[in-house]
């Protein structure tokens, strides 16, 4: 799929992933324009996906590897270098709680207030400011299930815990 104006080195999956993420913004044309200007676009959470914010990039990377080793492709994962958080785009699962202390579930705000947003870079362009995709959206709509992410975190956390540190 050749794209007009596509920067060199951008894969077809990145192009499809960019369109998917732009549509998730609620205004695809505005999102693509903002990416070209500032590199980041505020994407609402709780409409097309929820987000799990992990407080450890090491745990986030280990969970990616664990899912891949288990034969489960991870959905999109973004790293914020400045805050040292990983943001996992996860499937919306009403009624399911997030019980992992190393992370927080970000979803639709209660009470009808506007949706929470997270600044996200364009797909396939590398690091933009402090943010980059560790696993970019591929356009398929693939999202990690919260349960699968929680299991991967539980399996990998002990390997990352310093010797002698108590279990959470």
Buried (B, 14 or more C-beta within 10 A) or exposed (E): EEEEEBEEEBBBBBBBBBBBBBEBBBEBEEBBEBBEEEBBBBBBBBBBBBBBBBBBBBBBBBBBEBBEEEEBEBBBBBBBEEEBBBBBBBBBBEEBEBEBEBBBBBBBEEEEEEBBBBBBBBBBBEEBEBBBBBBBBBBEEBBBBBEBBBBBBBBBBEEBEEEEEEEE
